[in-house]
Amino acid sequence: MFTGIMQPTHLLILLAVALIFLGPKRLPDAGRALGQGLREFKDSIGHEPPPAPPEVAETAEEETPPGY
């Protein structure tokens, strides 16, 4: 049923090794940092620039001299 690296026993061994190296107090922080990094990576791959905040867009229009 489960083939490859995602077998339940492999995941349990990986979790045990992470718990030994990081300890129970730092493991949630490491998971949170990993999730945030993956989320930022997915956002950057999307090739869609983040929208500018409304305040920045208004000040950019005001600073542009007329005729440009």
PDB file of N, CA, C and O in Angstrom:
ATOM      1  N   MET A   1       0.820  -1.186   0.000  1.00  0.00           N
ATOM      2  CA  MET A   1       0.000   0.000   0.000  1.00  0.00           C
ATOM      3  C   MET A   1       0.870   1.259   0.000  1.00  0.00           C
ATOM      4  O   MET A   1       0.757   2.082  -0.908  1.00  0.00           O
ATOM      5  N   PHE A   2       1.732   1.419   1.000  1.00  0.00           N
ATOM      6  CA  PHE A   2       2.633   2.560   1.051  1.00  0.00           C
ATOM      7  C   PHE A   2       3.980   2.143   0.475  1.00  0.00           C
ATOM      8  O   PHE A   2       4.609   1.204   0.964  1.00  0.00           O
ATOM      9  N   THR A   3       4.411   2.835  -0.551  1.00  0.00           N
ATOM     10  CA  THR A   3       5.713   2.546  -1.138  1.00  0.00           C
ATOM     11  C   THR A   3       6.526   3.832  -1.171  1.00  0.00           C
ATOM     12  O   THR A   3       5.975   4.932  -1.185  1.00  0.00           O
ATOM     13  N   GLY A   4       7.804   3.680  -1.183  1.00  0.00           N
ATOM     14  CA  GLY A   4       8.684   4.842  -1.256  1.00  0.00           C
ATOM     15  C   GLY A   4       9.063   5.362   0.114  1.00  0.00           C
ATOM     16  O   GLY A   4       9.033   4.637   1.107  1.00  0.00           O
ATOM     17  N   ILE A   5       9.418   6.628   0.144  1.00  0.00           N
ATOM     18  CA  ILE A   5       9.953   7.236   1.357  1.00  0.00           C
ATOM     19  C   ILE A   5       8.861   7.625   2.359  1.00  0.00           C
ATOM     20  O   ILE A   5       9.166   7.851   3.530  1.00  0.00           O
ATOM     21  N   MET A   6       7.618   7.708   1.937  1.00  0.00           N
ATOM     22  CA  MET A   6       6.550   8.177   2.815  1.00  0.00           C
ATOM     23  C   MET A   6       5.862   7.048   3.588  1.00  0.00           C
ATOM     24  O   MET A   6       4.679   7.162   3.907  1.00  0.00           O
ATOM     25  N   GLN A   7       6.552   6.001   3.884  1.00  0.00           N
ATOM     26  CA  GLN A   7       5.975   4.918   4.672  1.00  0.00           C
ATOM     27  C   GLN A   7       5.832   5.371   6.127  1.00  0.00           C
ATOM     28  O   GLN A   7       6.632   6.181   6.596  1.00  0.00           O
ATOM     29  N   PRO A   8       4.844   4.872   6.835  1.00  0.00           N
ATOM     30  CA  PRO A   8       4.632   5.296   8.229  1.00  0.00           C
ATOM     31  C   PRO A   8       5.850   5.059   9.122  1.00  0.00           C
ATOM     32  O   PRO A   8       6.153   5.888   9.980  1.00  0.00           O
ATOM     33  N   THR A   9       6.547   3.946   8.935  1.00  0.00           N
ATOM     34  CA  THR A   9       7.718   3.699   9.786  1.00  0.00           C
ATOM     35  C   THR A   9       8.823   4.705   9.502  1.00  0.00           C
ATOM     36  O   THR A   9       9.534   5.116  10.419  1.00  0.00           O
ATOM     37  N   HIS A  10       8.978   5.108   8.243  1.00  0.00           N
ATOM     38  CA  HIS A  10       9.995   6.108   7.918  1.00  0.00           C
ATOM     39  C   HIS A  10       9.652   7.453   8.548  1.00  0.00           C
ATOM     40  O   HIS A  10      10.531   8.162   9.038  1.00  0.00           O
ATOM     41  N   LEU A  11       8.380   7.793   8.530  1.00  0.00           N
ATOM     42  CA  LEU A  11       7.964   9.060   9.132  1.00  0.00           C
ATOM     43  C   LEU A  11       8.158   9.057  10.646  1.00  0.00           C
ATOM     44  O   LEU A  11       8.543  10.074  11.223  1.00  0.00           O
ATOM     45  N   LEU A  12       7.896   7.935  11.284  1.00  0.00           N
ATOM     46  CA  LEU A  12       8.112   7.833  12.733  1.00  0.00           C
ATOM     47  C   LEU A  12       9.590   7.940  13.083  1.00  0.00           C
ATOM     48  O   LEU A  12       9.951   8.600  14.058  1.00  0.00           O
ATOM     49  N   ILE A  13      10.437   7.304  12.305  1.00  0.00           N
ATOM     50  CA  ILE A  13      11.887   7.390  12.541  1.00  0.00           C
ATOM     51  C   ILE A  13      12.364   8.822  12.333  1.00  0.00           C
ATOM     52  O   ILE A  13      13.170   9.324  13.116  1.00  0.00           O
ATOM     53  N   LEU A  14      11.875   9.486  11.289  1.00  0.00           N
ATOM     54  CA  LEU A  14      12.252  10.869  11.025  1.00  0.00           C
ATOM     55  C   LEU A  14      11.808  11.785  12.163  1.00  0.00           C
ATOM     56  O   LEU A  14      12.561  12.666  12.578  1.00  0.00           O
ATOM     57  N   LEU A  15      10.612  11.589  12.663  1.00  0.00           N
ATOM     58  CA  LEU A  15      10.112  12.381  13.787  1.00  0.00           C
ATOM     59  C   LEU A  15      10.944  12.133  15.051  1.00  0.00           C
ATOM     60  O   LEU A  15      11.238  13.070  15.793  1.00  0.00           O
ATOM     61  N   ALA A  16      11.320  10.879  15.296  1.00  0.00           N
ATOM     62  CA  ALA A  16      12.136  10.556  16.470  1.00  0.00           C
ATOM     63  C   ALA A  16      13.512  11.217  16.375  1.00  0.00           C
ATOM     64  O   ALA A  16      14.013  11.745  17.368  1.00  0.00           O
ATOM     65  N   VAL A  17      14.121  11.195  15.200  1.00  0.00           N
ATOM     66  CA  VAL A  17      15.437  11.826  15.023  1.00  0.00           C
ATOM     67  C   VAL A  17      15.324  13.335  15.219  1.00  0.00           C
ATOM     68  O   VAL A  17      16.176  13.937  15.873  1.00  0.00           O
ATOM     69  N   ALA A  18      14.275  13.958  14.657  1.00  0.00           N
ATOM     70  CA  ALA A  18      14.077  15.398  14.834  1.00  0.00           C
ATOM     71  C   ALA A  18      13.856  15.736  16.304  1.00  0.00           C
ATOM     72  O   ALA A  18      14.347  16.758  16.783  1.00  0.00           O
ATOM     73  N   LEU A  19      13.131  14.898  17.015  1.00  0.00           N
ATOM     74  CA  LEU A  19      12.889  15.132  18.435  1.00  0.00           C
ATOM     75  C   LEU A  19      14.174  15.018  19.244  1.00  0.00           C
ATOM     76  O   LEU A  19      14.383  15.776  20.191  1.00  0.00           O
ATOM     77  N   ILE A  20      15.033  14.075  18.874  1.00  0.00           N
ATOM     78  CA  ILE A  20      16.310  13.906  19.585  1.00  0.00           C
ATOM     79  C   ILE A  20      17.219  15.107  19.345  1.00  0.00           C
ATOM     80  O   ILE A  20      17.831  15.619  20.283  1.00  0.00           O
ATOM     81  N   PHE A  21      17.312  15.563  18.080  1.00  0.00           N
ATOM     82  CA  PHE A  21      18.229  16.660  17.764  1.00  0.00           C
ATOM     83  C   PHE A  21      17.711  18.021  18.226  1.00  0.00           C
ATOM     84  O   PHE A  21      18.493  18.840  18.708  1.00  0.00           O
ATOM     85  N   LEU A  22      16.423  18.274  18.089  1.00  0.00           N
ATOM     86  CA  LEU A  22      15.888  19.590  18.421  1.00  0.00           C
ATOM     87  C   LEU A  22      15.354  19.684  19.837  1.00  0.00           C
ATOM     88  O   LEU A  22      15.400  20.750  20.450  1.00  0.00           O
ATOM     89  N   GLY A  23      14.862  18.605  20.348  1.00  0.00           N
ATOM     90  CA  GLY A  23      14.276  18.629  21.680  1.00  0.00           C
ATOM     91  C   GLY A  23      12.813  19.022  21.614  1.00  0.00           C
ATOM     92  O   GLY A  23      12.367  19.596  20.620  1.00  0.00           O
ATOM     93  N   PRO A  24      12.066  18.721  22.656  1.00  0.00           N
ATOM     94  CA  PRO A  24      10.622  18.983  22.629  1.00  0.00           C
ATOM     95  C   PRO A  24      10.252  20.470  22.651  1.00  0.00           C
ATOM     96  O   PRO A  24       9.156  20.833  22.223  1.00  0.00           O
ATOM     97  N   LYS A  25      11.135  21.325  23.135  1.00  0.00           N
ATOM     98  CA  LYS A  25      10.809  22.743  23.203  1.00  0.00           C
ATOM     99  C   LYS A  25      11.039  23.454  21.871  1.00  0.00           C
ATOM    100  O   LYS A  25      10.297  24.377  21.535  1.00  0.00           O
ATOM    101  N   ARG A  26      12.052  23.046  21.108  1.00  0.00           N
ATOM    102  CA  ARG A  26      12.362  23.728  19.855  1.00  0.00           C
ATOM    103  C   ARG A  26      11.698  23.092  18.643  1.00  0.00           C
ATOM    104  O   ARG A  26      11.719  23.688  17.566  1.00  0.00           O
ATOM    105  N   LEU A  27      11.117  21.924  18.769  1.00  0.00           N
ATOM    106  CA  LEU A  27      10.494  21.235  17.635  1.00  0.00           C
ATOM    107  C   LEU A  27       9.303  22.017  17.057  1.00  0.00           C
ATOM    108  O   LEU A  27       9.206  22.118  15.834  1.00  0.00           O
ATOM    109  N   PRO A  28       8.393  22.574  17.868  1.00  0.00           N
ATOM    110  CA  PRO A  28       7.292  23.358  17.276  1.00  0.00           C
ATOM    111  C   PRO A  28       7.786  24.607  16.540  1.00  0.00           C
ATOM    112  O   PRO A  28       7.242  24.968  15.497  1.00  0.00           O
ATOM    113  N   ASP A  29       8.812  25.263  17.079  1.00  0.00           N
ATOM    114  CA  ASP A  29       9.363  26.445  16.415  1.00  0.00           C
ATOM    115  C   ASP A  29       9.998  26.069  15.082  1.00  0.00           C
ATOM    116  O   ASP A  29       9.866  26.805  14.104  1.00  0.00           O
ATOM    117  N   ALA A  30      10.681  24.942  15.036  1.00  0.00           N
ATOM    118  CA  ALA A  30      11.295  24.487  13.788  1.00  0.00           C
ATOM    119  C   ALA A  30      10.225  24.150  12.748  1.00  0.00           C
ATOM    120  O   ALA A  30      10.388  24.468  11.570  1.00  0.00           O
ATOM    121  N   GLY A  31       9.153  23.522  13.165  1.00  0.00           N
ATOM    122  CA  GLY A  31       8.054  23.214  12.253  1.00  0.00           C
ATOM    123  C   GLY A  31       7.381  24.467  11.734  1.00  0.00           C
ATOM    124  O   GLY A  31       7.031  24.553  10.557  1.00  0.00           O
ATOM    125  N   ARG A  32       7.202  25.439  12.613  1.00  0.00           N
ATOM    126  CA  ARG A  32       6.592  26.707  12.215  1.00  0.00           C
ATOM    127  C   ARG A  32       7.478  27.440  11.210  1.00  0.00           C
ATOM    128  O   ARG A  32       6.978  27.977  10.222  1.00  0.00           O
ATOM    129  N   ALA A  33       8.785  27.465  11.454  1.00  0.00           N
ATOM    130  CA  ALA A  33       9.715  28.125  10.545  1.00  0.00           C
ATOM    131  C   ALA A  33       9.750  27.418   9.197  1.00  0.00           C
ATOM    132  O   ALA A  33       9.826  28.067   8.153  1.00  0.00           O
ATOM    133  N   LEU A  34       9.695  26.098   9.218  1.00  0.00           N
ATOM    134  CA  LEU A  34       9.680  25.335   7.972  1.00  0.00           C
ATOM    135  C   LEU A  34       8.410  25.627   7.178  1.00  0.00           C
ATOM    136  O   LEU A  34       8.469  25.808   5.961  1.00  0.00           O
ATOM    137  N   GLY A  35       7.278  25.674   7.843  1.00  0.00           N
ATOM    138  CA  GLY A  35       6.023  25.977   7.168  1.00  0.00           C
ATOM    139  C   GLY A  35       6.000  27.375   6.586  1.00  0.00           C
ATOM    140  O   GLY A  35       5.505  27.581   5.478  1.00  0.00           O
ATOM    141  N   GLN A  36       6.531  28.339   7.326  1.00  0.00           N
ATOM    142  CA  GLN A  36       6.570  29.710   6.842  1.00  0.00           C
ATOM    143  C   GLN A  36       7.505  29.821   5.632  1.00  0.00           C
ATOM    144  O   GLN A  36       7.199  30.536   4.678  1.00  0.00           O
ATOM    145  N   GLY A  37       8.624  29.128   5.667  1.00  0.00           N
ATOM    146  CA  GLY A  37       9.544  29.143   4.530  1.00  0.00           C
ATOM    147  C   GLY A  37       8.927  28.527   3.289  1.00  0.00           C
ATOM    148  O   GLY A  37       9.095  29.047   2.186  1.00  0.00           O
ATOM    149  N   LEU A  38       8.217  27.427   3.459  1.00  0.00           N
ATOM    150  CA  LEU A  38       7.541  26.800   2.316  1.00  0.00           C
ATOM    151  C   LEU A  38       6.450  27.705   1.750  1.00  0.00           C
ATOM    152  O   LEU A  38       6.272  27.784   0.535  1.00  0.00           O
ATOM    153  N   ARG A  39       5.720  28.386   2.631  1.00  0.00           N
ATOM    154  CA  ARG A  39       4.672  29.291   2.179  1.00  0.00           C
ATOM    155  C   ARG A  39       5.264  30.446   1.377  1.00  0.00           C
ATOM    156  O   ARG A  39       4.721  30.811   0.334  1.00  0.00           O
ATOM    157  N   GLU A  40       6.373  31.030   1.848  1.00  0.00           N
ATOM    158  CA  GLU A  40       7.022  32.118   1.128  1.00  0.00           C
ATOM    159  C   GLU A  40       7.582  31.632  -0.208  1.00  0.00           C
ATOM    160  O   GLU A  40       7.542  32.357  -1.202  1.00  0.00           O
ATOM    161  N   PHE A  41       8.102  30.407  -0.229  1.00  0.00           N
ATOM    162  CA  PHE A  41       8.636  29.850  -1.464  1.00  0.00           C
ATOM    163  C   PHE A  41       7.524  29.672  -2.488  1.00  0.00           C
ATOM    164  O   PHE A  41       7.698  30.010  -3.659  1.00  0.00           O
ATOM    165  N   LYS A  42       6.378  29.140  -2.054  1.00  0.00           N
ATOM    166  CA  LYS A  42       5.247  28.964  -2.973  1.00  0.00           C
ATOM    167  C   LYS A  42       4.753  30.309  -3.500  1.00  0.00           C
ATOM    168  O   LYS A  42       4.391  30.420  -4.672  1.00  0.00           O
ATOM    169  N   ASP A  43       4.734  31.323  -2.649  1.00  0.00           N
ATOM    170  CA  ASP A  43       4.298  32.645  -3.086  1.00  0.00           C
ATOM    171  C   ASP A  43       5.262  33.230  -4.110  1.00  0.00           C
ATOM    172  O   ASP A  43       4.831  33.881  -5.061  1.00  0.00           O
ATOM    173  N   SER A  44       6.543  33.011  -3.930  1.00  0.00           N
ATOM    174  CA  SER A  44       7.524  33.563  -4.873  1.00  0.00           C
ATOM    175  C   SER A  44       7.503  32.815  -6.200  1.00  0.00           C
ATOM    176  O   SER A  44       7.820  33.401  -7.236  1.00  0.00           O
ATOM    177  N   ILE A  45       7.142  31.553  -6.195  1.00  0.00           N
ATOM    178  CA  ILE A  45       7.061  30.773  -7.430  1.00  0.00           C
ATOM    179  C   ILE A  45       5.850  31.199  -8.254  1.00  0.00           C
ATOM    180  O   ILE A  45       5.860  31.051  -9.476  1.00  0.00           O
ATOM    181  N   GLY A  46       4.822  31.717  -7.621  1.00  0.00           N
ATOM    182  CA  GLY A  46       3.589  32.100  -8.297  1.00  0.00           C
ATOM    183  C   GLY A  46       3.787  33.196  -9.340  1.00  0.00           C
ATOM    184  O   GLY A  46       2.878  33.417 -10.141  1.00  0.00           O
ATOM    185  N   HIS A  47       4.911  33.886  -9.377  1.00  0.00           N
ATOM    186  CA  HIS A  47       5.232  34.937 -10.338  1.00  0.00           C
ATOM    187  C   HIS A  47       4.227  36.081 -10.304  1.00  0.00           C
ATOM    188  O   HIS A  47       4.097  36.816 -11.283  1.00  0.00           O
ATOM    189  N   GLU A  48       3.544  36.236  -9.238  1.00  0.00           N
ATOM    190  CA  GLU A  48       2.585  37.318  -9.106  1.00  0.00           C
ATOM    191  C   GLU A  48       3.123  38.272  -8.046  1.00  0.00           C
ATOM    192  O   GLU A  48       3.216  37.896  -6.877  1.00  0.00           O
ATOM    193  N   PRO A  49       3.476  39.492  -8.425  1.00  0.00           N
ATOM    194  CA  PRO A  49       4.020  40.412  -7.417  1.00  0.00           C
ATOM    195  C   PRO A  49       2.956  40.760  -6.388  1.00  0.00           C
ATOM    196  O   PRO A  49       1.777  40.881  -6.722  1.00  0.00           O
ATOM    197  N   PRO A  50       3.368  40.920  -5.148  1.00  0.00           N
ATOM    198  CA  PRO A  50       2.386  41.254  -4.110  1.00  0.00           C
ATOM    199  C   PRO A  50       1.812  42.642  -4.375  1.00  0.00           C
ATOM    200  O   PRO A  50       2.530  43.527  -4.842  1.00  0.00           O
ATOM    201  N   PRO A  51       0.540  42.843  -4.085  1.00  0.00           N
ATOM    202  CA  PRO A  51      -0.062  44.165  -4.324  1.00  0.00           C
ATOM    203  C   PRO A  51       0.535  45.199  -3.383  1.00  0.00           C
ATOM    204  O   PRO A  51       0.841  44.911  -2.226  1.00  0.00           O
ATOM    205  N   ALA A  52       0.694  46.413  -3.907  1.00  0.00           N
ATOM    206  CA  ALA A  52       1.249  47.491  -3.096  1.00  0.00           C
ATOM    207  C   ALA A  52       0.191  47.958  -2.110  1.00  0.00           C
ATOM    208  O   ALA A  52      -0.992  48.008  -2.447  1.00  0.00           O
ATOM    209  N   PRO A  53       0.602  48.299  -0.904  1.00  0.00           N
ATOM    210  CA  PRO A  53      -0.362  48.839   0.053  1.00  0.00           C
ATOM    211  C   PRO A  53      -0.970  50.129  -0.497  1.00  0.00           C
ATOM    212  O   PRO A  53      -0.284  50.859  -1.212  1.00  0.00           O
ATOM    213  N   PRO A  54      -2.221  50.434  -0.191  1.00  0.00           N
ATOM    214  CA  PRO A  54      -2.879  51.622  -0.749  1.00  0.00           C
ATOM    215  C   PRO A  54      -2.152  52.920  -0.418  1.00  0.00           C
ATOM    216  O   PRO A  54      -2.143  53.841  -1.234  1.00  0.00           O
ATOM    217  N   GLU A  55      -1.547  53.011   0.756  1.00  0.00           N
ATOM    218  CA  GLU A  55      -0.844  54.234   1.134  1.00  0.00           C
ATOM    219  C   GLU A  55       0.350  54.480   0.229  1.00  0.00           C
ATOM    220  O   GLU A  55       0.608  55.620  -0.157  1.00  0.00           O
ATOM    221  N   VAL A  56       1.089  53.418  -0.118  1.00  0.00           N
ATOM    222  CA  VAL A  56       2.270  53.566  -0.962  1.00  0.00           C
ATOM    223  C   VAL A  56       1.859  53.946  -2.373  1.00  0.00           C
ATOM    224  O   VAL A  56       2.519  54.776  -2.997  1.00  0.00           O
ATOM    225  N   ALA A  57       0.796  53.365  -2.888  1.00  0.00           N
ATOM    226  CA  ALA A  57       0.336  53.667  -4.242  1.00  0.00           C
ATOM    227  C   ALA A  57      -0.098  55.124  -4.352  1.00  0.00           C
ATOM    228  O   ALA A  57       0.180  55.767  -5.364  1.00  0.00           O
ATOM    229  N   GLU A  58      -0.773  55.663  -3.335  1.00  0.00           N
ATOM    230  CA  GLU A  58      -1.216  57.055  -3.370  1.00  0.00           C
ATOM    231  C   GLU A  58      -0.035  58.010  -3.327  1.00  0.00           C
ATOM    232  O   GLU A  58      -0.025  59.001  -4.058  1.00  0.00           O
ATOM    233  N   THR A  59       0.962  57.740  -2.490  1.00  0.00           N
ATOM    234  CA  THR A  59       2.105  58.636  -2.389  1.00  0.00           C
ATOM    235  C   THR A  59       2.952  58.565  -3.644  1.00  0.00           C
ATOM    236  O   THR A  59       3.574  59.562  -4.010  1.00  0.00           O
ATOM    237  N   ALA A  60       3.001  57.423  -4.320  1.00  0.00           N
ATOM    238  CA  ALA A  60       3.774  57.307  -5.555  1.00  0.00           C
ATOM    239  C   ALA A  60       3.136  58.154  -6.643  1.00  0.00           C
ATOM    240  O   ALA A  60       3.855  58.754  -7.443  1.00  0.00           O
ATOM    241  N   GLU A  61       1.803  58.224  -6.702  1.00  0.00           N
ATOM    242  CA  GLU A  61       1.124  59.043  -7.702  1.00  0.00           C
ATOM    243  C   GLU A  61       1.325  60.529  -7.409  1.00  0.00           C
ATOM    244  O   GLU A  61       1.469  61.332  -8.330  1.00  0.00           O
ATOM    245  N   GLU A  62       1.336  60.888  -6.142  1.00  0.00           N
ATOM    246  CA  GLU A  62       1.505  62.292  -5.776  1.00  0.00           C
ATOM    247  C   GLU A  62       2.909  62.788  -6.072  1.00  0.00           C
ATOM    248  O   GLU A  62       3.075  63.956  -6.424  1.00  0.00           O
ATOM    249  N   GLU A  63       3.922  61.946  -5.941  1.00  0.00           N
ATOM    250  CA  GLU A  63       5.300  62.347  -6.130  1.00  0.00           C
ATOM    251  C   GLU A  63       5.690  62.421  -7.603  1.00  0.00           C
ATOM    252  O   GLU A  63       6.700  63.042  -7.932  1.00  0.00           O
ATOM    253  N   THR A  64       4.926  61.811  -8.489  1.00  0.00           N
ATOM    254  CA  THR A  64       5.256  61.823  -9.908  1.00  0.00           C
ATOM    255  C   THR A  64       4.923  63.192 -10.483  1.00  0.00           C
ATOM    256  O   THR A  64       3.781  63.640 -10.390  1.00  0.00           O
ATOM    257  N   PRO A  65       5.922  63.869 -11.086  1.00  0.00           N
ATOM    258  CA  PRO A  65       5.654  65.197 -11.639  1.00  0.00           C
ATOM    259  C   PRO A  65       4.731  65.095 -12.861  1.00  0.00           C
ATOM    260  O   PRO A  65       4.748  64.082 -13.560  1.00  0.00           O
ATOM    261  N   PRO A  66       3.938  66.119 -13.120  1.00  0.00           N
ATOM    262  CA  PRO A  66       3.028  66.067 -14.267  1.00  0.00           C
ATOM    263  C   PRO A  66       3.813  66.028 -15.568  1.00  0.00           C
ATOM    264  O   PRO A  66       4.901  66.593 -15.678  1.00  0.00           O
ATOM    265  N   GLY A  67       3.244  65.357 -16.536  1.00  0.00           N
ATOM    266  CA  GLY A  67       3.895  65.240 -17.839  1.00  0.00           C
ATOM    267  C   GLY A  67       4.614  63.924 -18.028  1.00  0.00           C
ATOM    268  O   GLY A  67       5.117  63.671 -19.123  1.00  0.00           O
ATOM    269  N   TYR A  68       4.688  63.082 -17.032  1.00  0.00           N
ATOM    270  CA  TYR A  68       5.353  61.781 -17.182  1.00  0.00           C
ATOM    271  C   TYR A  68       4.383  60.696 -17.381  1.00  0.00           C
ATOM    272  O   TYR A  68       4.773  59.538 -17.524  1.00  0.00           O
TER     273      TYR A  68
END
